[in-house]
């Protein structure tokens, strides 16, 4: 059997980092972890190929080679999925599909031959058994949850790691919280399932033995939900593993704001090589936090929480949302002020949307306020429901906010303020790659010479060079990120 695994194209969004990746000659941020894991679940004797369309185009020749095309996708990849399906149908090749897009809306894809929904560890084996017997069904679904310690190691040999900026692994699934706008619990449940420290180290070994050196994204929606286990076993084991190998990786992940309550946890994460963490701050309004059910963010000095994490040497990337029913027109200025004051360099501000599988979707459906399905990109000015705030006020305020925080003046002011107060833990060897030198040279040309931010670029350049030379690589990285973010903000005004 010949299996072609296809990861659809990913549009130009905030998190695609497409404009930044060009500086380091990389094609994509991360490989498709889900498809690589599914590849390991297929019979070993089957031939397997992967086409990641964020890295290379899908051709008719690729499809005609295969007996089946396997697709996994998220909402934001919907249009690319439809193109892939049409191409496969035209060439007479059958399609097997799974992942978040299909699990929450498989009814929209009746032309796909086989839909493997929910968690593949549960629903893929019966499909493979039925396929072997010549009677595969159209839909496979289950409300069972997988033991992720039994999930196979991703089939890394299917990807060219040199095409990616970072690798990725998973430690846990599930989330104990119930935020109204989030569909994670509908996909993975409230019960937290984690991998043992030994299993996690096996996965790190798999990347290490493939020759990877650099960033590793731990994709968990909330890495710190089992703090006791992390502090007692997992993080100390990672610290020891990293020290033995002279720190070949640096990690980033996602966590809730209550990470700031646990100094021991933050210290261990930093010692283990965690350099940044994405935190869903969402809103400064207590009313909006109550509205969306994000109670763990309430009654906090959020600026102090962020600065505390920074103080231990871990950068906070912040997620924010505007468009809650409780939001007032003052929300835009307040968020701008907060982002600058908290020194969050990478601030992802999106418009509220209601994906299927969320409590918000169900509420708005009952209220008759749903307009359409989400696009999956909450920075593209699309909103799939009727907001309480006047629509024009909301959109114009959002445009103003996004363009302000990523204007050269505001962005470089934030970067400089962050670097003045940031003291990362220096461990292991400094890794040098030719792509870093190329990125540095490109930054001088595109940002320091031809860019409209050149005044701010050189001000930062010389300050870091003479005052904090150890942070020079990070500063140049931030300038490149800023270029990407400004390109995204410029799209809002087309």
The 8 nearest C-alpha neighbors of each residue, nearest first, counted from 0:
[[1, 45, 46, 66, 2, 65, 44, 67],
 [2, 0, 46, 65, 66, 45, 47, 3],
 [3, 1, 47, 67, 65, 68, 66, 46],
 [2, 4, 68, 48, 65, 49, 47, 69],
 [3, 5, 69, 49, 68, 70, 48, 50],
 [6, 4, 50, 70, 51, 49, 69, 7],
 [5, 7, 51, 52, 70, 71, 50, 8],
 [8, 6, 52, 79, 80, 76, 5, 9],
 [7, 9, 52, 53, 79, 76, 10, 6],
 [8, 10, 76, 53, 7, 11, 75, 15],
 [11, 9, 12, 8, 76, 75, 15, 53],
 [10, 12, 15, 17, 9, 13, 16, 487],
 [13, 11, 15, 14, 10, 487, 376, 16],
 [12, 14, 15, 487, 16, 484, 11, 378],
 [15, 13, 16, 12, 11, 17, 347, 28],
 [14, 16, 17, 12, 13, 11, 28, 9],
 [17, 15, 19, 14, 18, 20, 483, 13],
 [16, 18, 15, 20, 19, 11, 21, 27],
 [17, 19, 483, 20, 16, 21, 482, 486],
 [20, 18, 16, 483, 21, 17, 22, 479],
 [19, 21, 25, 17, 22, 23, 18, 16],
 [20, 22, 24, 19, 23, 18, 25, 17],
 [21, 23, 438, 20, 19, 24, 441, 437],
 [22, 24, 434, 438, 20, 21, 25, 435],
 [25, 23, 21, 22, 20, 434, 26, 162],
 [26, 24, 162, 20, 163, 23, 27, 164],
 [25, 27, 54, 162, 163, 20, 53, 24],
 [28, 26, 163, 29, 25, 53, 54, 164],
 [27, 29, 164, 163, 165, 15, 16, 30],
 [30, 28, 165, 166, 163, 27, 164, 31],
 [29, 31, 32, 166, 163, 28, 27, 158],
 [32, 30, 33, 34, 35, 29, 6, 51],
 [31, 33, 35, 34, 30, 36, 167, 153],
 [34, 32, 36, 35, 31, 37, 71, 98],
 [33, 35, 37, 36, 32, 31, 38, 71],
 [36, 34, 153, 38, 154, 32, 37, 33],
 [37, 35, 153, 33, 39, 38, 34, 32],
 [36, 38, 34, 40, 39, 35, 33, 41],
 [37, 39, 35, 36, 40, 41, 34, 154],
 [40, 38, 36, 37, 154, 41, 153, 151],
 [41, 39, 37, 38, 42, 36, 151, 120],
 [40, 42, 38, 39, 43, 37, 45, 127],
 [43, 41, 44, 45, 40, 39, 38, 127],
 [42, 44, 45, 41, 39, 46, 40, 38],
 [43, 45, 42, 46, 0, 41, 47, 1],
 [46, 44, 0, 43, 42, 1, 47, 2],
 [45, 47, 1, 2, 0, 44, 48, 43],
 [48, 46, 2, 3, 1, 45, 49, 38],
 [47, 49, 3, 4, 157, 2, 50, 46],
 [48, 50, 4, 3, 5, 157, 51, 47],
 [51, 49, 5, 52, 4, 6, 57, 48],
 [50, 52, 6, 53, 54, 5, 55, 49],
 [53, 51, 8, 55, 54, 56, 7, 6],
 [52, 54, 8, 51, 9, 27, 55, 26],
 [55, 53, 52, 26, 51, 27, 162, 56],
 [54, 56, 52, 53, 51, 57, 50, 26],
 [57, 55, 52, 58, 54, 50, 53, 51],
 [56, 58, 52, 50, 61, 55, 59, 62],
 [57, 59, 60, 61, 56, 62, 63, 86],
 [58, 60, 62, 61, 63, 57, 86, 90],
 [59, 61, 63, 58, 62, 64, 57, 65],
 [62, 60, 58, 59, 64, 63, 57, 65],
 [61, 63, 59, 64, 60, 65, 58, 87],
 [64, 62, 60, 65, 61, 59, 90, 92],
 [63, 65, 62, 61, 60, 66, 1, 3],
 [66, 64, 1, 67, 2, 63, 62, 3],
 [65, 67, 1, 2, 0, 92, 68, 64],
 [68, 66, 93, 2, 65, 94, 92, 3],
 [67, 69, 3, 94, 4, 2, 95, 93],
 [68, 70, 4, 95, 96, 94, 5, 3],
 [71, 69, 96, 5, 4, 6, 95, 97],
 [72, 70, 98, 97, 96, 6, 34, 69],
 [73, 71, 98, 100, 76, 99, 70, 7],
 [72, 74, 100, 99, 76, 75, 98, 77],
 [75, 73, 375, 100, 76, 77, 374, 72],
 [74, 76, 375, 73, 77, 374, 376, 9],
 [77, 75, 74, 79, 73, 9, 78, 72],
 [78, 76, 80, 74, 79, 75, 81, 73],
 [79, 77, 81, 80, 76, 82, 75, 8],
 [78, 80, 82, 81, 76, 77, 7, 8],
 [81, 79, 77, 83, 78, 82, 7, 84],
 [82, 80, 84, 78, 79, 83, 85, 77],
 [81, 83, 79, 85, 80, 84, 86, 78],
 [84, 82, 80, 86, 81, 85, 87, 79],
 [83, 85, 81, 87, 86, 82, 88, 80],
 [86, 84, 88, 82, 83, 87, 89, 81],
 [85, 87, 83, 89, 84, 88, 82, 90],
 [88, 86, 90, 84, 92, 89, 85, 91],
 [89, 87, 91, 85, 90, 86, 84, 92],
 [88, 90, 86, 87, 91, 85, 92, 84],
 [89, 91, 87, 88, 92, 86, 63, 62],
 [90, 92, 88, 89, 87, 93, 63, 86],
 [93, 91, 87, 90, 88, 67, 66, 94],
 [94, 92, 67, 112, 68, 91, 87, 95],
 [95, 93, 68, 112, 111, 67, 69, 96],
 [94, 96, 69, 113, 114, 68, 112, 70],
 [97, 95, 70, 114, 69, 71, 115, 113],
 [98, 96, 115, 71, 116, 101, 114, 70],
 [97, 99, 71, 72, 100, 101, 102, 116],
 [98, 100, 102, 73, 101, 103, 72, 97],
 [101, 99, 73, 74, 72, 98, 102, 103],
 [100, 102, 105, 104, 103, 99, 97, 98],
 [101, 103, 116, 99, 117, 104, 100, 105],
 [104, 102, 101, 100, 355, 99, 356, 105],
 [105, 103, 101, 106, 102, 107, 100, 355],
 [104, 106, 101, 107, 108, 102, 103, 109],
 [107, 105, 104, 108, 109, 101, 103, 102],
 [106, 108, 105, 104, 109, 101, 110, 111],
 [109, 107, 105, 110, 106, 111, 101, 104],
 [108, 110, 111, 106, 107, 105, 112, 137],
 [111, 109, 108, 112, 84, 107, 88, 94],
 [112, 110, 109, 108, 94, 113, 95, 114],
 [111, 113, 94, 137, 93, 95, 110, 114],
 [114, 112, 137, 95, 111, 138, 96, 94],
 [113, 115, 138, 96, 95, 116, 97, 137],
 [116, 114, 97, 139, 96, 122, 123, 138],
 [115, 117, 102, 140, 97, 114, 139, 118],
 [118, 116, 102, 140, 119, 141, 186, 115],
 [117, 119, 120, 121, 122, 116, 145, 144],
 [120, 118, 123, 122, 121, 117, 115, 116],
 [119, 121, 118, 122, 145, 123, 150, 124],
 [122, 120, 119, 118, 123, 145, 124, 143],
 [121, 123, 119, 139, 124, 140, 115, 125],
 [122, 124, 119, 126, 125, 121, 120, 115],
 [125, 123, 127, 126, 122, 128, 121, 120],
 [126, 124, 128, 127, 123, 122, 129, 121],
 [127, 125, 129, 123, 124, 128, 130, 135],
 [128, 126, 130, 124, 125, 129, 131, 123],
 [127, 129, 125, 131, 126, 130, 124, 132],
 [130, 128, 135, 132, 126, 134, 131, 127],
 [131, 129, 135, 133, 127, 132, 128, 134],
 [130, 132, 128, 129, 133, 127, 134, 135],
 [133, 131, 129, 130, 134, 128, 135, 127],
 [132, 134, 130, 131, 129, 135, 128, 127],
 [133, 135, 129, 132, 130, 136, 131, 128],
 [136, 134, 129, 130, 126, 133, 137, 113],
 [137, 135, 138, 134, 113, 139, 126, 129],
 [136, 138, 113, 112, 114, 135, 139, 111],
 [139, 137, 114, 136, 113, 115, 140, 116],
 [138, 140, 115, 122, 116, 114, 137, 126],
 [139, 141, 116, 122, 117, 138, 115, 142],
 [142, 140, 143, 117, 122, 139, 121, 116],
 [141, 143, 144, 140, 117, 118, 121, 188],
 [144, 142, 141, 145, 121, 118, 117, 140],
 [145, 143, 142, 146, 118, 121, 187, 188],
 [146, 144, 147, 120, 121, 143, 118, 150],
 [145, 147, 148, 149, 144, 150, 192, 120],
 [148, 146, 150, 149, 145, 194, 193, 192],
 [147, 149, 194, 146, 150, 198, 195, 193],
 [150, 148, 147, 146, 151, 145, 120, 194],
 [149, 151, 147, 148, 152, 120, 146, 36],
 [152, 150, 39, 149, 153, 36, 40, 148],
 [151, 153, 36, 154, 202, 150, 39, 205],
 [154, 152, 36, 35, 155, 39, 151, 32],
 [153, 155, 35, 39, 156, 157, 38, 36],
 [156, 154, 157, 153, 158, 35, 209, 206],
 [155, 157, 158, 154, 159, 209, 160, 153],
 [158, 156, 155, 49, 154, 48, 159, 35],
 [159, 157, 156, 160, 155, 49, 30, 154],
 [158, 160, 161, 162, 157, 156, 163, 155],
 [159, 161, 162, 163, 158, 211, 166, 30],
 [160, 162, 159, 163, 25, 164, 158, 211],
 [161, 163, 25, 26, 160, 159, 27, 164],
 [164, 162, 27, 28, 25, 161, 165, 160],
 [163, 165, 28, 25, 29, 27, 162, 166],
 [166, 164, 214, 29, 163, 215, 28, 213],
 [165, 167, 215, 29, 216, 214, 30, 168],
 [168, 166, 216, 215, 217, 218, 29, 165],
 [167, 169, 217, 218, 216, 170, 166, 32],
 [170, 168, 218, 217, 219, 171, 167, 172],
 [169, 171, 194, 193, 219, 217, 168, 199],
 [172, 170, 193, 192, 219, 169, 194, 191],
 [173, 171, 192, 191, 187, 219, 193, 174],
 [174, 172, 191, 187, 188, 189, 190, 184],
 [173, 175, 189, 176, 191, 184, 190, 188],
 [176, 174, 189, 190, 177, 173, 191, 224],
 [177, 175, 174, 178, 189, 293, 184, 292],
 [176, 178, 179, 292, 175, 184, 293, 181],
 [179, 177, 292, 293, 181, 291, 180, 176],
 [178, 180, 291, 358, 359, 181, 292, 357],
 [179, 181, 359, 178, 357, 353, 358, 291],
 [180, 182, 178, 357, 179, 183, 177, 184],
 [183, 181, 357, 185, 356, 184, 186, 180],
 [184, 182, 186, 185, 181, 187, 173, 174],
 [183, 185, 188, 187, 186, 189, 182, 174],
 [186, 184, 182, 183, 356, 188, 187, 357],
 [185, 187, 183, 184, 188, 182, 117, 99],
 [188, 186, 173, 184, 185, 183, 172, 189],
 [189, 187, 184, 173, 190, 185, 186, 174],
 [190, 188, 175, 174, 173, 184, 191, 187],
 [191, 189, 173, 188, 192, 175, 174, 172],
 [192, 190, 173, 172, 174, 189, 193, 171],
 [191, 193, 172, 171, 190, 173, 194, 147],
 [194, 192, 171, 170, 191, 195, 172, 147],
 [195, 193, 148, 170, 198, 199, 171, 147],
 [194, 196, 198, 197, 199, 193, 148, 233],
 [195, 197, 233, 199, 198, 200, 232, 194],
 [198, 196, 200, 195, 199, 201, 194, 236],
 [197, 199, 201, 195, 200, 196, 194, 202],
 [198, 200, 196, 202, 201, 197, 195, 194],
 [201, 199, 203, 197, 202, 198, 204, 196],
 [202, 200, 204, 198, 199, 203, 205, 197],
 [203, 201, 205, 199, 204, 200, 152, 198],
 [202, 204, 200, 206, 205, 201, 207, 199],
 [205, 203, 207, 201, 202, 206, 208, 200],
 [204, 206, 202, 208, 203, 207, 201, 209],
 [207, 205, 209, 203, 204, 208, 211, 202],
 [206, 208, 204, 210, 211, 209, 205, 203],
 [209, 207, 210, 205, 206, 204, 211, 203],
 [208, 210, 206, 207, 211, 205, 155, 156],
 [211, 209, 208, 207, 212, 206, 160, 205],
 [210, 212, 207, 206, 209, 213, 208, 160],
 [213, 211, 247, 248, 210, 207, 214, 430],
 [214, 212, 248, 249, 247, 211, 165, 215],
 [213, 215, 165, 249, 248, 250, 166, 216],
 [214, 216, 166, 250, 167, 165, 249, 217],
 [215, 217, 167, 251, 250, 252, 218, 166],
 [218, 216, 252, 168, 169, 167, 219, 251],
 [217, 219, 169, 216, 252, 168, 220, 167],
 [220, 218, 221, 222, 171, 217, 169, 170],
 [219, 221, 253, 222, 218, 254, 174, 172],
 [220, 222, 254, 219, 253, 223, 224, 255],
 [221, 223, 219, 254, 224, 253, 220, 252],
 [224, 222, 226, 225, 221, 254, 258, 229],
 [223, 225, 226, 222, 221, 174, 191, 175],
 [226, 224, 223, 227, 228, 229, 191, 222],
 [227, 225, 229, 223, 228, 224, 230, 264],
 [228, 226, 230, 229, 225, 231, 232, 224],
 [227, 229, 231, 226, 230, 232, 225, 233],
 [228, 230, 233, 226, 234, 227, 231, 232],
 [231, 229, 227, 228, 234, 232, 226, 264],
 [230, 232, 228, 229, 227, 233, 235, 234],
 [233, 231, 228, 229, 235, 230, 234, 236],
 [232, 234, 229, 196, 236, 235, 237, 228],
 [233, 235, 237, 236, 229, 230, 232, 238],
 [236, 234, 238, 237, 233, 232, 239, 230],
 [235, 237, 239, 233, 234, 238, 240, 232],
 [238, 236, 240, 234, 239, 235, 271, 241],
 [237, 239, 271, 235, 241, 236, 240, 234],
 [238, 240, 242, 236, 237, 241, 243, 235],
 [241, 239, 237, 243, 238, 242, 236, 244],
 [242, 240, 246, 238, 244, 243, 239, 237],
 [241, 243, 245, 239, 244, 240, 246, 238],
 [244, 242, 240, 241, 245, 239, 246, 238],
 [243, 245, 241, 242, 246, 247, 240, 427],
 [246, 244, 427, 242, 243, 241, 247, 428],
 [245, 247, 241, 427, 248, 244, 242, 428],
 [248, 246, 212, 245, 213, 244, 241, 249],
 [249, 247, 213, 214, 246, 212, 215, 250],
 [248, 250, 214, 272, 273, 213, 215, 274],
 [251, 249, 273, 215, 216, 214, 272, 274],
 [250, 252, 275, 216, 276, 273, 274, 217],
 [251, 253, 217, 276, 216, 218, 277, 222],
 [252, 254, 277, 276, 221, 220, 222, 278],
 [255, 253, 221, 278, 222, 223, 277, 276],
 [254, 256, 257, 278, 258, 279, 221, 253],
 [255, 257, 258, 278, 259, 296, 254, 280],
 [258, 256, 259, 260, 255, 295, 261, 296],
 [257, 259, 256, 260, 261, 255, 254, 223],
 [258, 260, 257, 304, 261, 308, 256, 307],
 [261, 259, 257, 258, 262, 304, 256, 264],
 [262, 260, 264, 263, 259, 258, 265, 257],
 [263, 261, 265, 264, 266, 260, 259, 258],
 [262, 264, 266, 261, 265, 267, 230, 268],
 [263, 265, 267, 261, 262, 266, 230, 268],
 [264, 266, 268, 262, 267, 263, 269, 261],
 [267, 265, 269, 263, 268, 264, 262, 270],
 [268, 266, 270, 264, 269, 265, 271, 263],
 [267, 269, 271, 265, 273, 270, 266, 264],
 [268, 270, 273, 272, 266, 271, 267, 265],
 [271, 269, 267, 272, 268, 266, 238, 273],
 [270, 272, 238, 268, 269, 237, 273, 267],
 [273, 271, 249, 269, 270, 250, 274, 268],
 [274, 272, 250, 269, 268, 251, 249, 275],
 [273, 275, 313, 250, 251, 272, 314, 249],
 [276, 274, 314, 251, 313, 315, 273, 277],
 [275, 277, 252, 315, 253, 251, 316, 278],
 [276, 278, 316, 253, 317, 315, 252, 254],
 [279, 277, 317, 254, 255, 280, 256, 253],
 [278, 280, 318, 281, 317, 255, 319, 277],
 [279, 281, 318, 319, 282, 278, 317, 256],
 [319, 282, 280, 320, 279, 318, 283, 321],
 [281, 283, 284, 280, 319, 320, 288, 287],
 [282, 284, 285, 281, 334, 280, 288, 287],
 [285, 283, 287, 286, 282, 288, 326, 325],
 [284, 286, 288, 287, 289, 297, 283, 298],
 [287, 285, 289, 284, 288, 325, 290, 326],
 [286, 288, 290, 284, 325, 289, 285, 291],
 [289, 287, 285, 293, 291, 290, 286, 292],
 [290, 288, 292, 286, 287, 291, 285, 294],
 [289, 291, 287, 288, 292, 286, 325, 324],
 [290, 292, 179, 288, 289, 178, 293, 287],
 [293, 291, 178, 289, 294, 290, 179, 288],
 [294, 292, 288, 178, 295, 291, 296, 289],
 [293, 295, 296, 297, 292, 288, 289, 291],
 [294, 296, 297, 293, 257, 256, 255, 298],
 [297, 295, 294, 293, 299, 256, 298, 280],
 [296, 298, 294, 299, 295, 285, 288, 293],
 [299, 297, 296, 300, 285, 295, 294, 301],
 [300, 298, 301, 297, 296, 304, 303, 302],
 [299, 301, 303, 302, 304, 298, 305, 297],
 [300, 302, 304, 303, 299, 305, 283, 280],
 [301, 303, 341, 305, 304, 300, 306, 340],
 [302, 304, 306, 301, 300, 305, 307, 341],
 [305, 303, 301, 307, 302, 259, 306, 300],
 [306, 304, 302, 308, 307, 303, 301, 309],
 [305, 307, 309, 303, 308, 304, 310, 302],
 [306, 308, 310, 304, 305, 309, 303, 259],
 [309, 307, 310, 305, 306, 311, 313, 259],
 [310, 308, 306, 313, 312, 307, 314, 311],
 [309, 311, 307, 308, 312, 306, 421, 422],
 [310, 312, 309, 308, 313, 266, 307, 265],
 [313, 311, 423, 309, 422, 310, 424, 421],
 [314, 312, 274, 275, 309, 308, 311, 269],
 [313, 315, 275, 309, 274, 276, 316, 312],
 [316, 314, 276, 275, 277, 317, 343, 313],
 [315, 317, 277, 345, 276, 346, 278, 343],
 [318, 316, 346, 278, 277, 279, 347, 315],
 [317, 319, 279, 347, 280, 281, 348, 346],
 [281, 320, 318, 348, 280, 282, 347, 349],
 [321, 319, 281, 349, 350, 348, 351, 282],
 [322, 320, 350, 351, 323, 349, 319, 326],
 [323, 321, 351, 350, 326, 324, 386, 320],
 [322, 324, 326, 325, 321, 287, 351, 386],
 [323, 325, 387, 326, 322, 386, 388, 287],
 [324, 326, 287, 323, 286, 327, 290, 387],
 [327, 325, 323, 324, 322, 330, 287, 328],
 [326, 328, 329, 330, 325, 388, 324, 331],
 [329, 327, 330, 331, 326, 392, 393, 396],
 [328, 330, 327, 331, 332, 333, 326, 334],
 [331, 329, 333, 328, 327, 332, 334, 326],
 [332, 330, 334, 333, 329, 400, 396, 335],
 [331, 333, 335, 334, 330, 329, 336, 400],
 [332, 334, 330, 336, 331, 335, 337, 329],
 [335, 333, 337, 331, 336, 332, 338, 330],
 [334, 336, 332, 338, 333, 337, 400, 331],
 [335, 337, 333, 339, 334, 338, 340, 332],
 [338, 336, 334, 340, 339, 335, 341, 333],
 [339, 337, 335, 341, 340, 336, 343, 334],
 [338, 340, 342, 336, 337, 341, 413, 335],
 [339, 341, 337, 342, 338, 336, 302, 413],
 [340, 342, 302, 338, 343, 339, 337, 305],
 [343, 341, 339, 417, 413, 340, 344, 338],
 [344, 342, 341, 345, 338, 346, 316, 315],
 [343, 345, 342, 414, 346, 413, 316, 410],
 [346, 344, 316, 343, 347, 317, 315, 480],
 [347, 345, 317, 343, 316, 344, 318, 348],
 [346, 348, 318, 319, 317, 345, 349, 13],
 [349, 347, 319, 320, 318, 346, 401, 350],
 [350, 348, 377, 320, 378, 319, 351, 347],
 [349, 351, 321, 377, 320, 322, 352, 378],
 [350, 352, 322, 320, 321, 349, 323, 382],
 [353, 351, 382, 383, 350, 354, 373, 377],
 [352, 354, 360, 359, 180, 355, 383, 373],
 [355, 353, 373, 357, 360, 356, 352, 372],
 [356, 354, 357, 360, 103, 353, 182, 104],
 [355, 357, 182, 185, 103, 354, 358, 360],
 [358, 356, 182, 359, 360, 355, 181, 180],
 [357, 359, 179, 361, 360, 362, 180, 356],
 [358, 360, 179, 362, 357, 180, 361, 353],
 [361, 359, 353, 357, 363, 358, 362, 355],
 [360, 362, 364, 358, 359, 363, 365, 357],
 [363, 361, 359, 365, 364, 360, 358, 366],
 [362, 364, 366, 368, 360, 365, 361, 369],
 [363, 365, 361, 367, 362, 366, 369, 360],
 [366, 364, 362, 363, 367, 361, 368, 360],
 [365, 367, 363, 364, 368, 362, 369, 361],
 [368, 366, 364, 365, 369, 363, 370, 362],
 [367, 369, 363, 385, 384, 366, 364, 370],
 [370, 368, 384, 364, 363, 367, 383, 371],
 [369, 371, 384, 383, 368, 385, 372, 382],
 [372, 370, 383, 369, 373, 384, 382, 374],
 [371, 373, 383, 374, 354, 370, 355, 353],
 [374, 372, 375, 383, 354, 352, 371, 353],
 [373, 375, 376, 75, 74, 372, 381, 377],
 [374, 376, 75, 74, 373, 377, 73, 76],
 [377, 375, 374, 378, 379, 75, 12, 373],
 [376, 378, 349, 350, 379, 375, 381, 380],
 [377, 379, 349, 376, 380, 350, 13, 12],
 [378, 380, 381, 377, 376, 491, 490, 12],
 [381, 379, 378, 382, 394, 377, 491, 350],
 [382, 380, 379, 383, 377, 374, 378, 350],
 [381, 383, 352, 384, 380, 350, 351, 373],
 [382, 384, 371, 370, 373, 352, 372, 369],
 [385, 383, 369, 370, 368, 382, 386, 371],
 [384, 386, 368, 369, 387, 370, 383, 390],
 [387, 385, 388, 384, 390, 322, 324, 389],
 [386, 388, 324, 389, 385, 323, 322, 390],
 [389, 387, 386, 390, 393, 392, 324, 327],
 [388, 390, 392, 391, 393, 387, 386, 394],
 [391, 389, 393, 392, 388, 394, 386, 385],
 [390, 392, 394, 393, 389, 395, 396, 388],
 [393, 391, 389, 395, 390, 394, 396, 388],
 [392, 394, 390, 396, 391, 395, 397, 389],
 [395, 393, 397, 391, 396, 392, 398, 390],
 [394, 396, 398, 392, 397, 393, 391, 399],
 [395, 397, 399, 393, 394, 398, 392, 331],
 [396, 398, 394, 400, 399, 395, 393, 401],
 [399, 397, 395, 401, 396, 400, 402, 394],
 [398, 400, 396, 402, 397, 401, 403, 395],
 [399, 401, 397, 403, 398, 402, 331, 396],
 [402, 400, 398, 403, 404, 399, 397, 488],
 [401, 403, 405, 399, 488, 400, 404, 406],
 [404, 402, 406, 400, 401, 405, 399, 409],
 [403, 405, 409, 401, 406, 402, 410, 400],
 [406, 404, 410, 402, 403, 485, 407, 409],
 [405, 407, 403, 408, 409, 404, 402, 410],
 [408, 406, 410, 452, 409, 411, 405, 455],
 [407, 409, 406, 410, 411, 412, 455, 452],
 [410, 408, 412, 404, 406, 407, 411, 413],
 [409, 411, 405, 413, 407, 412, 408, 404],
 [412, 410, 414, 413, 408, 409, 407, 415],
 [411, 413, 409, 415, 410, 414, 408, 416],
 [412, 414, 410, 416, 411, 342, 415, 339],
 [415, 413, 411, 417, 416, 412, 344, 418],
 [416, 414, 418, 412, 417, 413, 411, 419],
 [415, 417, 413, 419, 414, 418, 412, 342],
 [416, 418, 414, 342, 415, 419, 420, 421],
 [419, 417, 421, 415, 420, 416, 414, 470],
 [420, 418, 416, 417, 421, 415, 467, 422],
 [419, 421, 418, 417, 422, 416, 310, 309],
 [422, 420, 418, 419, 417, 423, 312, 309],
 [423, 421, 312, 424, 420, 310, 311, 309],
 [424, 422, 312, 425, 421, 313, 311, 274],
 [423, 425, 312, 426, 422, 269, 270, 311],
 [426, 424, 423, 427, 422, 428, 270, 429],
 [427, 425, 424, 428, 246, 272, 245, 270],
 [428, 426, 245, 246, 429, 425, 242, 247],
 [427, 429, 430, 245, 426, 246, 247, 425],
 [428, 430, 431, 427, 426, 246, 425, 247],
 [429, 431, 428, 432, 213, 212, 247, 427],
 [430, 432, 429, 433, 435, 436, 434, 428],
 [431, 433, 434, 435, 430, 436, 437, 23],
 [432, 434, 436, 435, 437, 431, 438, 23],
 [433, 435, 23, 437, 432, 436, 438, 24],
 [436, 434, 438, 433, 437, 432, 439, 23],
 [435, 437, 439, 433, 438, 434, 440, 432],
 [438, 436, 434, 440, 435, 439, 441, 433],
 [439, 437, 22, 435, 23, 441, 436, 440],
 [438, 440, 436, 442, 437, 441, 435, 443],
 [439, 441, 437, 443, 442, 438, 436, 444],
 [442, 440, 438, 444, 443, 439, 445, 437],
 [441, 443, 439, 446, 445, 440, 444, 438],
 [444, 442, 447, 440, 441, 446, 445, 448],
 [443, 445, 448, 441, 442, 447, 446, 449],
 [446, 444, 449, 442, 450, 441, 443, 448],
 [445, 447, 450, 442, 453, 443, 444, 448],
 [446, 448, 453, 443, 444, 456, 450, 445],
 [447, 449, 444, 446, 450, 453, 445, 443],
 [450, 448, 445, 446, 444, 447, 451, 453],
 [451, 449, 446, 452, 445, 453, 448, 447],
 [450, 452, 453, 449, 446, 454, 407, 447],
 [451, 453, 450, 407, 455, 454, 456, 446],
 [452, 454, 447, 456, 450, 455, 446, 451],
 [455, 453, 456, 457, 452, 458, 447, 451],
 [454, 456, 458, 453, 452, 457, 459, 411],
 [457, 455, 453, 459, 454, 458, 447, 460],
 [458, 456, 460, 459, 455, 454, 461, 453],
 [457, 459, 455, 460, 456, 461, 462, 454],
 [460, 458, 462, 456, 457, 461, 463, 455],
 [461, 459, 457, 458, 463, 462, 456, 464],
 [460, 462, 464, 463, 459, 458, 457, 465],
 [461, 463, 459, 465, 464, 466, 460, 458],
 [464, 462, 467, 466, 468, 461, 465, 460],
 [463, 465, 468, 461, 462, 466, 460, 467],
 [464, 466, 463, 462, 468, 467, 461, 460],
 [465, 467, 463, 462, 464, 468, 461, 419],
 [466, 468, 463, 469, 470, 464, 465, 471],
 [469, 467, 464, 471, 470, 463, 465, 466],
 [468, 470, 467, 471, 472, 463, 464, 473],
 [471, 469, 468, 473, 467, 472, 474, 463],
 [470, 472, 474, 468, 473, 469, 463, 464],
 [473, 471, 475, 474, 470, 476, 469, 468],
 [474, 472, 476, 470, 471, 475, 477, 469],
 [473, 475, 471, 477, 476, 472, 470, 478],
 [476, 474, 478, 472, 477, 473, 471, 479],
 [477, 475, 473, 479, 474, 478, 472, 480],
 [476, 478, 480, 474, 475, 479, 481, 473],
 [479, 477, 481, 475, 476, 480, 474, 482],
 [478, 480, 482, 476, 481, 477, 19, 475],
 [481, 479, 477, 483, 482, 478, 19, 476],
 [480, 482, 478, 484, 479, 483, 477, 485],
 [481, 483, 479, 485, 480, 484, 486, 478],
 [484, 482, 18, 486, 480, 19, 481, 485],
 [483, 485, 481, 487, 486, 482, 488, 480],
 [486, 484, 488, 482, 487, 483, 405, 489],
 [485, 487, 489, 483, 484, 488, 482, 490],
 [488, 486, 484, 490, 485, 489, 13, 483],
 [489, 487, 485, 490, 491, 486, 402, 484],
 [488, 490, 486, 491, 487, 492, 485, 493],
 [491, 489, 487, 488, 492, 493, 486, 379],
 [492, 490, 489, 488, 493, 398, 379, 380],
 [491, 493, 490, 489, 488, 398, 402, 487],
 [492, 490, 491, 489, 488, 487, 379, 380]]
